Amino acid sequence: MLAAVCTFSLAACSGAETSGNSSVASEESSVESSATESSAATDSYKVTFYDVDGTTVLSEEEVASGATATEYTPEKDGQIFMGWFATPSLGHEFDFSQAITADTKVFAGFMENVEDSRTFAIVGSGKSPLLAASSWGGVINDEHYMTKNDGENVYTITLDLCEGDEFQFAINTSWHDQRGGGYLETTDADGVSYFSVSGGLSDDTKKSNIKCLVDGNYTFTLTTHPGADVYDTANSNYSEESKENYNSNPYDTISFTYNGEMKEAVADVTTTYYIKGAIVTGWQDDYDEKYAFTEENGIHTLVIDLDEGDEFLMTTLVTTEDGNSSVGNEYVRFTNITDDDSKKYVDGTDSANIIAKAAGTYTFTYDPATSQLTVGFEAK
């Protein structure tokens, strides 16, 4: 009897084990089948290319999972294609290097093809012939203007530039529609930094100066898209009369080619330093001799009475051999003062302007070779 029970139990155990294995095998088969179907379903994804309206389909592409979509250029009569974007608002460009891992929508950006009727010129200051004559755009001669390509919104100019020259492009002496450092496609070429985006009268880098870092001959190309020009109407100083001061464009670009060494000799110029301040000149550029440094053996000196709290800096006037003068692009500020003795008499602001600590007679000595400014003081 015990043997029979035991045999039954073994049989029962054996039967349960067989039944369990069958169930597991069935489940595993089902999972494998489901995984195979899922894998087959995600072997590729659809990339849909939409028109600028966000609804009209321009084309579709089946892309293997993990592969990339194929970029192409659509055409529309009277329109310029501006690129593919990741959102209907065209907020940022679509990255065609990203792997496609889901169905994806891409949106075309178009703008009206408008002929640009403006004329652009280089405006700035420096030691190169054109910029020495520019006086920050106060003078625009024929040679300052860019040449516009026939049938294209493309402007070019070839000129010599010196290290330290600063400039932008604009349509007139008021710097309307200015195109500055923020429009540069790059500041480097072949591993060399030829330009930097320097300061300006705006926090917007598009309106910042382009500063030359390497002497040479350059060709600049400005490409414009006037159909996409925008205006900062929210600015408190904006008006219909001043609107071109607040003009910008998200698609305009500036590119450059370095052509080699300068074609002409650097203009022989004389740089004179002047003080300019809140009290001493009312922040006006006053080139009276009483505000000018005198030069001896390369060292520039100014002795002047200042009121306590006067905020100031040093500016420059550049004069060429033929006697033509223009505002320079070199400034001497608190950052040029490094010795502790000088700092006993002056403070600095966040913008690196200099502040007189007390009323009295100040002696400023500047060495352009070292960019060092020292300060002496005698109380009244």
Contacts in CASP RR format, 6 or more apart in sequence:
PFRMAT RR
TARGET T0000
AUTHOR 0000-0000-0000
METHOD contacts of the structure
MODEL  1
MLAAVCTFSLAACSGAETSGNSSVASEESSVESSATESSAATDSYKVTFY
DVDGTTVLSEEEVASGATATEYTPEKDGQIFMGWFATPSLGHEFDFSQAI
TADTKVFAGFMENVEDSRTFAIVGSGKSPLLAASSWGGVINDEHYMTKND
GENVYTITLDLCEGDEFQFAINTSWHDQRGGGYLETTDADGVSYFSVSGG
LSDDTKKSNIKCLVDGNYTFTLTTHPGADVYDTANSNYSEESKENYNSNP
YDTISFTYNGEMKEAVADVTTTYYIKGAIVTGWQDDYDEKYAFTEENGIH
TLVIDLDEGDEFLMTTLVTTEDGNSSVGNEYVRFTNITDDDSKKYVDGTD
SANIIAKAAGTYTFTYDPATSQLTVGFEAK
42 65 0 8 1.000
43 64 0 8 1.000
43 65 0 8 1.000
44 62 0 8 1.000
44 63 0 8 1.000
44 64 0 8 1.000
44 65 0 8 1.000
45 62 0 8 1.000
45 63 0 8 1.000
45 65 0 8 1.000
45 100 0 8 1.000
45 101 0 8 1.000
45 102 0 8 1.000
45 103 0 8 1.000
45 104 0 8 1.000
46 60 0 8 1.000
46 61 0 8 1.000
46 62 0 8 1.000
46 63 0 8 1.000
46 103 0 8 1.000
46 104 0 8 1.000
47 60 0 8 1.000
47 61 0 8 1.000
47 62 0 8 1.000
47 63 0 8 1.000
47 69 0 8 1.000
47 100 0 8 1.000
47 103 0 8 1.000
47 104 0 8 1.000
47 105 0 8 1.000
47 106 0 8 1.000
48 57 0 8 1.000
48 59 0 8 1.000
48 60 0 8 1.000
48 103 0 8 1.000
48 104 0 8 1.000
48 105 0 8 1.000
48 106 0 8 1.000
49 57 0 8 1.000
49 58 0 8 1.000
49 59 0 8 1.000
49 60 0 8 1.000
49 61 0 8 1.000
49 74 0 8 1.000
49 84 0 8 1.000
49 106 0 8 1.000
49 107 0 8 1.000
49 108 0 8 1.000
50 56 0 8 1.000
50 57 0 8 1.000
50 58 0 8 1.000
50 88 0 8 1.000
50 105 0 8 1.000
50 106 0 8 1.000
50 107 0 8 1.000
50 108 0 8 1.000
51 57 0 8 1.000
51 58 0 8 1.000
51 107 0 8 1.000
51 108 0 8 1.000
51 110 0 8 1.000
52 90 0 8 1.000
52 107 0 8 1.000
52 108 0 8 1.000
52 109 0 8 1.000
52 110 0 8 1.000
54 88 0 8 1.000
54 107 0 8 1.000
58 74 0 8 1.000
58 108 0 8 1.000
59 72 0 8 1.000
59 74 0 8 1.000
61 69 0 8 1.000
61 70 0 8 1.000
63 69 0 8 1.000
63 100 0 8 1.000
63 104 0 8 1.000
64 100 0 8 1.000
65 100 0 8 1.000
65 101 0 8 1.000
66 99 0 8 1.000
66 100 0 8 1.000
66 101 0 8 1.000
67 99 0 8 1.000
67 100 0 8 1.000
68 96 0 8 1.000
68 97 0 8 1.000
68 98 0 8 1.000
68 99 0 8 1.000
68 100 0 8 1.000
69 96 0 8 1.000
69 100 0 8 1.000
69 104 0 8 1.000
69 106 0 8 1.000
70 96 0 8 1.000
71 84 0 8 1.000
71 96 0 8 1.000
73 81 0 8 1.000
74 81 0 8 1.000
74 108 0 8 1.000
75 81 0 8 1.000
76 110 0 8 1.000
78 112 0 8 1.000
78 113 0 8 1.000
79 110 0 8 1.000
79 111 0 8 1.000
79 112 0 8 1.000
79 113 0 8 1.000
80 110 0 8 1.000
80 111 0 8 1.000
80 112 0 8 1.000
80 113 0 8 1.000
80 225 0 8 1.000
81 108 0 8 1.000
81 109 0 8 1.000
81 110 0 8 1.000
82 90 0 8 1.000
82 109 0 8 1.000
82 110 0 8 1.000
82 111 0 8 1.000
82 225 0 8 1.000
82 228 0 8 1.000
82 251 0 8 1.000
83 93 0 8 1.000
83 108 0 8 1.000
83 109 0 8 1.000
84 93 0 8 1.000
84 94 0 8 1.000
84 96 0 8 1.000
84 106 0 8 1.000
84 107 0 8 1.000
84 108 0 8 1.000
84 109 0 8 1.000
85 91 0 8 1.000
85 92 0 8 1.000
85 93 0 8 1.000
85 94 0 8 1.000
85 106 0 8 1.000
85 107 0 8 1.000
85 108 0 8 1.000
85 109 0 8 1.000
86 92 0 8 1.000
86 93 0 8 1.000
86 94 0 8 1.000
86 95 0 8 1.000
86 106 0 8 1.000
86 107 0 8 1.000
87 107 0 8 1.000
88 107 0 8 1.000
90 107 0 8 1.000
90 109 0 8 1.000
94 106 0 8 1.000
94 107 0 8 1.000
111 225 0 8 1.000
111 227 0 8 1.000
111 228 0 8 1.000
111 251 0 8 1.000
112 227 0 8 1.000
114 225 0 8 1.000
114 226 0 8 1.000
114 227 0 8 1.000
115 151 0 8 1.000
115 153 0 8 1.000
115 226 0 8 1.000
116 148 0 8 1.000
116 153 0 8 1.000
116 224 0 8 1.000
116 226 0 8 1.000
118 171 0 8 1.000
118 177 0 8 1.000
118 224 0 8 1.000
118 226 0 8 1.000
119 145 0 8 1.000
119 146 0 8 1.000
119 148 0 8 1.000
119 171 0 8 1.000
120 145 0 8 1.000
120 146 0 8 1.000
120 155 0 8 1.000
120 169 0 8 1.000
120 170 0 8 1.000
120 171 0 8 1.000
120 177 0 8 1.000
120 179 0 8 1.000
120 222 0 8 1.000
121 137 0 8 1.000
121 140 0 8 1.000
121 144 0 8 1.000
121 145 0 8 1.000
121 146 0 8 1.000
121 169 0 8 1.000
121 170 0 8 1.000
121 171 0 8 1.000
121 172 0 8 1.000
122 130 0 8 1.000
122 131 0 8 1.000
122 134 0 8 1.000
122 144 0 8 1.000
122 146 0 8 1.000
122 157 0 8 1.000
122 159 0 8 1.000
122 167 0 8 1.000
122 168 0 8 1.000
122 169 0 8 1.000
122 220 0 8 1.000
123 134 0 8 1.000
123 136 0 8 1.000
123 137 0 8 1.000
123 138 0 8 1.000
123 140 0 8 1.000
123 144 0 8 1.000
123 167 0 8 1.000
123 168 0 8 1.000
123 169 0 8 1.000
123 170 0 8 1.000
123 173 0 8 1.000
123 175 0 8 1.000
123 178 0 8 1.000
124 131 0 8 1.000
124 134 0 8 1.000
124 135 0 8 1.000
124 136 0 8 1.000
124 137 0 8 1.000
124 165 0 8 1.000
124 166 0 8 1.000
124 167 0 8 1.000
124 168 0 8 1.000
124 209 0 8 1.000
124 329 0 8 1.000
125 131 0 8 1.000
125 132 0 8 1.000
125 134 0 8 1.000
125 135 0 8 1.000
125 136 0 8 1.000
125 165 0 8 1.000
125 166 0 8 1.000
125 167 0 8 1.000
125 318 0 8 1.000
125 326 0 8 1.000
125 327 0 8 1.000
125 328 0 8 1.000
125 329 0 8 1.000
126 132 0 8 1.000
126 134 0 8 1.000
126 162 0 8 1.000
126 164 0 8 1.000
126 165 0 8 1.000
126 166 0 8 1.000
126 318 0 8 1.000
126 326 0 8 1.000
126 328 0 8 1.000
126 329 0 8 1.000
127 162 0 8 1.000
127 164 0 8 1.000
127 165 0 8 1.000
127 266 0 8 1.000
127 267 0 8 1.000
127 269 0 8 1.000
127 318 0 8 1.000
128 159 0 8 1.000
128 160 0 8 1.000
128 161 0 8 1.000
128 162 0 8 1.000
128 165 0 8 1.000
128 262 0 8 1.000
128 266 0 8 1.000
128 267 0 8 1.000
129 159 0 8 1.000
129 160 0 8 1.000
129 264 0 8 1.000
129 267 0 8 1.000
130 143 0 8 1.000
130 144 0 8 1.000
130 159 0 8 1.000
130 160 0 8 1.000
131 161 0 8 1.000
131 162 0 8 1.000
131 165 0 8 1.000
131 166 0 8 1.000
131 167 0 8 1.000
132 267 0 8 1.000
132 269 0 8 1.000
132 318 0 8 1.000
132 320 0 8 1.000
132 324 0 8 1.000
132 326 0 8 1.000
133 139 0 8 1.000
133 141 0 8 1.000
133 144 0 8 1.000
133 320 0 8 1.000
133 324 0 8 1.000
133 326 0 8 1.000
134 140 0 8 1.000
134 144 0 8 1.000
134 167 0 8 1.000
134 326 0 8 1.000
135 325 0 8 1.000
135 326 0 8 1.000
135 327 0 8 1.000
136 326 0 8 1.000
136 327 0 8 1.000
136 328 0 8 1.000
136 329 0 8 1.000
137 144 0 8 1.000
137 170 0 8 1.000
137 173 0 8 1.000
137 175 0 8 1.000
138 173 0 8 1.000
139 173 0 8 1.000
139 326 0 8 1.000
140 172 0 8 1.000
140 173 0 8 1.000
145 157 0 8 1.000
146 155 0 8 1.000
146 156 0 8 1.000
146 157 0 8 1.000
146 169 0 8 1.000
146 220 0 8 1.000
146 222 0 8 1.000
147 155 0 8 1.000
147 156 0 8 1.000
147 157 0 8 1.000
148 154 0 8 1.000
148 155 0 8 1.000
149 155 0 8 1.000
149 156 0 8 1.000
153 223 0 8 1.000
153 224 0 8 1.000
153 225 0 8 1.000
153 226 0 8 1.000
154 221 0 8 1.000
154 222 0 8 1.000
154 223 0 8 1.000
154 224 0 8 1.000
155 169 0 8 1.000
155 221 0 8 1.000
155 222 0 8 1.000
155 223 0 8 1.000
155 224 0 8 1.000
156 219 0 8 1.000
156 220 0 8 1.000
156 221 0 8 1.000
156 222 0 8 1.000
157 219 0 8 1.000
157 220 0 8 1.000
158 217 0 8 1.000
158 218 0 8 1.000
158 219 0 8 1.000
158 220 0 8 1.000
158 259 0 8 1.000
159 217 0 8 1.000
159 218 0 8 1.000
159 220 0 8 1.000
160 216 0 8 1.000
160 217 0 8 1.000
160 218 0 8 1.000
160 262 0 8 1.000
160 263 0 8 1.000
160 264 0 8 1.000
161 212 0 8 1.000
161 215 0 8 1.000
161 216 0 8 1.000
161 217 0 8 1.000
161 218 0 8 1.000
161 262 0 8 1.000
162 212 0 8 1.000
162 215 0 8 1.000
162 216 0 8 1.000
162 262 0 8 1.000
162 266 0 8 1.000
163 212 0 8 1.000
163 213 0 8 1.000
163 214 0 8 1.000
163 215 0 8 1.000
164 211 0 8 1.000
164 212 0 8 1.000
164 213 0 8 1.000
164 329 0 8 1.000
165 211 0 8 1.000
165 212 0 8 1.000
165 329 0 8 1.000
166 198 0 8 1.000
166 209 0 8 1.000
166 210 0 8 1.000
166 211 0 8 1.000
166 212 0 8 1.000
166 329 0 8 1.000
167 209 0 8 1.000
167 210 0 8 1.000
167 212 0 8 1.000
168 175 0 8 1.000
168 178 0 8 1.000
168 179 0 8 1.000
168 180 0 8 1.000
168 181 0 8 1.000
168 207 0 8 1.000
168 209 0 8 1.000
168 210 0 8 1.000
169 178 0 8 1.000
169 179 0 8 1.000
169 180 0 8 1.000
169 220 0 8 1.000
169 222 0 8 1.000
169 254 0 8 1.000
170 176 0 8 1.000
170 177 0 8 1.000
170 178 0 8 1.000
170 179 0 8 1.000
171 177 0 8 1.000
171 244 0 8 1.000
174 244 0 8 1.000
174 245 0 8 1.000
175 245 0 8 1.000
176 244 0 8 1.000
176 245 0 8 1.000
176 247 0 8 1.000
177 229 0 8 1.000
177 244 0 8 1.000
177 247 0 8 1.000
178 207 0 8 1.000
179 206 0 8 1.000
179 222 0 8 1.000
179 252 0 8 1.000
179 254 0 8 1.000
180 206 0 8 1.000
180 207 0 8 1.000
180 208 0 8 1.000
180 209 0 8 1.000
180 210 0 8 1.000
180 254 0 8 1.000
181 195 0 8 1.000
181 197 0 8 1.000
181 205 0 8 1.000
181 206 0 8 1.000
181 208 0 8 1.000
181 209 0 8 1.000
181 210 0 8 1.000
181 254 0 8 1.000
182 197 0 8 1.000
182 205 0 8 1.000
182 206 0 8 1.000
182 208 0 8 1.000
183 206 0 8 1.000
183 222 0 8 1.000
183 252 0 8 1.000
183 253 0 8 1.000
183 254 0 8 1.000
184 195 0 8 1.000
184 197 0 8 1.000
184 210 0 8 1.000
184 253 0 8 1.000
184 254 0 8 1.000
184 255 0 8 1.000
184 256 0 8 1.000
185 253 0 8 1.000
185 254 0 8 1.000
185 255 0 8 1.000
186 255 0 8 1.000
187 193 0 8 1.000
187 194 0 8 1.000
187 195 0 8 1.000
187 196 0 8 1.000
187 197 0 8 1.000
188 194 0 8 1.000
189 256 0 8 1.000
189 257 0 8 1.000
189 258 0 8 1.000
192 214 0 8 1.000
192 258 0 8 1.000
193 213 0 8 1.000
193 214 0 8 1.000
194 212 0 8 1.000
194 213 0 8 1.000
194 214 0 8 1.000
194 218 0 8 1.000
194 256 0 8 1.000
194 258 0 8 1.000
195 210 0 8 1.000
195 211 0 8 1.000
195 212 0 8 1.000
195 213 0 8 1.000
195 256 0 8 1.000
196 210 0 8 1.000
196 211 0 8 1.000
196 213 0 8 1.000
197 205 0 8 1.000
197 208 0 8 1.000
197 209 0 8 1.000
197 210 0 8 1.000
197 211 0 8 1.000
198 208 0 8 1.000
198 209 0 8 1.000
198 210 0 8 1.000
198 211 0 8 1.000
199 208 0 8 1.000
199 209 0 8 1.000
200 207 0 8 1.000
200 208 0 8 1.000
200 209 0 8 1.000
201 207 0 8 1.000
202 208 0 8 1.000
204 248 0 8 1.000
206 248 0 8 1.000
207 248 0 8 1.000
209 329 0 8 1.000
210 254 0 8 1.000
214 258 0 8 1.000
215 261 0 8 1.000
215 262 0 8 1.000
215 266 0 8 1.000
216 258 0 8 1.000
216 259 0 8 1.000
216 260 0 8 1.000
216 261 0 8 1.000
216 262 0 8 1.000
217 258 0 8 1.000
217 259 0 8 1.000
217 260 0 8 1.000
217 261 0 8 1.000
217 262 0 8 1.000
217 263 0 8 1.000
218 256 0 8 1.000
218 257 0 8 1.000
218 258 0 8 1.000
218 259 0 8 1.000
219 256 0 8 1.000
219 257 0 8 1.000
219 259 0 8 1.000
220 254 0 8 1.000
220 255 0 8 1.000
220 256 0 8 1.000
221 254 0 8 1.000
221 255 0 8 1.000
221 256 0 8 1.000
221 257 0 8 1.000
222 252 0 8 1.000
222 253 0 8 1.000
222 254 0 8 1.000
223 252 0 8 1.000
223 253 0 8 1.000
223 254 0 8 1.000
223 255 0 8 1.000
224 249 0 8 1.000
224 252 0 8 1.000
225 249 0 8 1.000
225 251 0 8 1.000
225 252 0 8 1.000
226 249 0 8 1.000
228 249 0 8 1.000
228 250 0 8 1.000
228 251 0 8 1.000
229 247 0 8 1.000
229 248 0 8 1.000
229 249 0 8 1.000
230 247 0 8 1.000
230 248 0 8 1.000
230 249 0 8 1.000
230 250 0 8 1.000
231 238 0 8 1.000
231 243 0 8 1.000
231 246 0 8 1.000
231 247 0 8 1.000
231 248 0 8 1.000
232 238 0 8 1.000
232 246 0 8 1.000
232 248 0 8 1.000
233 246 0 8 1.000
235 246 0 8 1.000
237 245 0 8 1.000
237 246 0 8 1.000
238 246 0 8 1.000
267 320 0 8 1.000
267 321 0 8 1.000
268 320 0 8 1.000
268 321 0 8 1.000
269 318 0 8 1.000
269 319 0 8 1.000
269 320 0 8 1.000
269 321 0 8 1.000
270 318 0 8 1.000
270 319 0 8 1.000
271 316 0 8 1.000
271 317 0 8 1.000
271 318 0 8 1.000
271 319 0 8 1.000
271 328 0 8 1.000
271 330 0 8 1.000
271 368 0 8 1.000
272 287 0 8 1.000
272 292 0 8 1.000
272 293 0 8 1.000
272 295 0 8 1.000
272 316 0 8 1.000
272 317 0 8 1.000
272 319 0 8 1.000
273 292 0 8 1.000
273 293 0 8 1.000
273 300 0 8 1.000
273 302 0 8 1.000
273 314 0 8 1.000
273 315 0 8 1.000
273 316 0 8 1.000
273 332 0 8 1.000
273 366 0 8 1.000
274 285 0 8 1.000
274 286 0 8 1.000
274 287 0 8 1.000
274 291 0 8 1.000
274 292 0 8 1.000
274 293 0 8 1.000
274 314 0 8 1.000
274 315 0 8 1.000
274 316 0 8 1.000
274 317 0 8 1.000
275 281 0 8 1.000
275 291 0 8 1.000
275 302 0 8 1.000
275 304 0 8 1.000
275 312 0 8 1.000
275 313 0 8 1.000
275 314 0 8 1.000
275 315 0 8 1.000
275 364 0 8 1.000
276 283 0 8 1.000
276 284 0 8 1.000
276 285 0 8 1.000
276 286 0 8 1.000
276 291 0 8 1.000
276 312 0 8 1.000
276 313 0 8 1.000
276 314 0 8 1.000
276 315 0 8 1.000
277 283 0 8 1.000
277 310 0 8 1.000
277 311 0 8 1.000
277 312 0 8 1.000
277 313 0 8 1.000
278 310 0 8 1.000
278 311 0 8 1.000
278 312 0 8 1.000
279 306 0 8 1.000
279 307 0 8 1.000
279 309 0 8 1.000
279 310 0 8 1.000
279 311 0 8 1.000
280 291 0 8 1.000
280 304 0 8 1.000
280 306 0 8 1.000
280 307 0 8 1.000
280 310 0 8 1.000
280 312 0 8 1.000
281 291 0 8 1.000
281 312 0 8 1.000
285 315 0 8 1.000
285 327 0 8 1.000
287 317 0 8 1.000
290 304 0 8 1.000
291 302 0 8 1.000
291 304 0 8 1.000
292 302 0 8 1.000
293 300 0 8 1.000
293 301 0 8 1.000
293 302 0 8 1.000
293 314 0 8 1.000
293 364 0 8 1.000
293 366 0 8 1.000
294 300 0 8 1.000
294 301 0 8 1.000
294 302 0 8 1.000
295 301 0 8 1.000
298 367 0 8 1.000
298 368 0 8 1.000
298 369 0 8 1.000
299 365 0 8 1.000
299 366 0 8 1.000
299 367 0 8 1.000
300 365 0 8 1.000
300 366 0 8 1.000
300 367 0 8 1.000
300 368 0 8 1.000
301 363 0 8 1.000
301 364 0 8 1.000
301 365 0 8 1.000
301 366 0 8 1.000
302 363 0 8 1.000
302 364 0 8 1.000
303 361 0 8 1.000
303 362 0 8 1.000
303 363 0 8 1.000
303 364 0 8 1.000
304 361 0 8 1.000
304 362 0 8 1.000
304 364 0 8 1.000
305 359 0 8 1.000
305 360 0 8 1.000
305 361 0 8 1.000
305 362 0 8 1.000
305 380 0 8 1.000
306 312 0 8 1.000
306 356 0 8 1.000
306 359 0 8 1.000
306 360 0 8 1.000
306 362 0 8 1.000
307 356 0 8 1.000
307 359 0 8 1.000
308 356 0 8 1.000
308 357 0 8 1.000
308 358 0 8 1.000
308 359 0 8 1.000
309 355 0 8 1.000
309 356 0 8 1.000
309 357 0 8 1.000
310 355 0 8 1.000
310 356 0 8 1.000
311 349 0 8 1.000
311 353 0 8 1.000
311 354 0 8 1.000
311 355 0 8 1.000
312 353 0 8 1.000
312 354 0 8 1.000
312 355 0 8 1.000
312 356 0 8 1.000
313 331 0 8 1.000
313 332 0 8 1.000
313 333 0 8 1.000
313 352 0 8 1.000
313 353 0 8 1.000
313 354 0 8 1.000
314 331 0 8 1.000
314 332 0 8 1.000
314 333 0 8 1.000
314 364 0 8 1.000
314 366 0 8 1.000
314 373 0 8 1.000
315 327 0 8 1.000
315 328 0 8 1.000
315 330 0 8 1.000
315 331 0 8 1.000
316 327 0 8 1.000
316 328 0 8 1.000
316 329 0 8 1.000
316 330 0 8 1.000
316 331 0 8 1.000
317 325 0 8 1.000
317 326 0 8 1.000
317 327 0 8 1.000
317 328 0 8 1.000
318 325 0 8 1.000
318 326 0 8 1.000
318 327 0 8 1.000
318 328 0 8 1.000
319 325 0 8 1.000
332 366 0 8 1.000
332 371 0 8 1.000
332 373 0 8 1.000
333 352 0 8 1.000
333 353 0 8 1.000
333 354 0 8 1.000
334 346 0 8 1.000
334 347 0 8 1.000
334 348 0 8 1.000
334 349 0 8 1.000
334 352 0 8 1.000
334 353 0 8 1.000
334 354 0 8 1.000
335 352 0 8 1.000
336 366 0 8 1.000
336 371 0 8 1.000
336 372 0 8 1.000
336 373 0 8 1.000
337 343 0 8 1.000
337 346 0 8 1.000
337 354 0 8 1.000
337 372 0 8 1.000
337 373 0 8 1.000
337 374 0 8 1.000
337 375 0 8 1.000
338 372 0 8 1.000
339 372 0 8 1.000
339 374 0 8 1.000
341 374 0 8 1.000
341 376 0 8 1.000
342 373 0 8 1.000
342 374 0 8 1.000
342 375 0 8 1.000
342 376 0 8 1.000
343 375 0 8 1.000
344 357 0 8 1.000
344 377 0 8 1.000
345 356 0 8 1.000
345 357 0 8 1.000
345 358 0 8 1.000
345 362 0 8 1.000
345 375 0 8 1.000
345 376 0 8 1.000
345 377 0 8 1.000
346 354 0 8 1.000
346 355 0 8 1.000
346 356 0 8 1.000
346 357 0 8 1.000
346 375 0 8 1.000
347 354 0 8 1.000
347 355 0 8 1.000
347 357 0 8 1.000
348 354 0 8 1.000
348 355 0 8 1.000
349 355 0 8 1.000
356 362 0 8 1.000
358 377 0 8 1.000
358 379 0 8 1.000
359 379 0 8 1.000
359 380 0 8 1.000
360 377 0 8 1.000
360 378 0 8 1.000
360 379 0 8 1.000
360 380 0 8 1.000
361 377 0 8 1.000
361 378 0 8 1.000
361 380 0 8 1.000
362 375 0 8 1.000
362 376 0 8 1.000
362 377 0 8 1.000
363 375 0 8 1.000
363 376 0 8 1.000
363 377 0 8 1.000
363 378 0 8 1.000
364 373 0 8 1.000
364 374 0 8 1.000
364 375 0 8 1.000
364 376 0 8 1.000
365 373 0 8 1.000
365 374 0 8 1.000
365 375 0 8 1.000
365 376 0 8 1.000
366 372 0 8 1.000
366 373 0 8 1.000
366 374 0 8 1.000
END
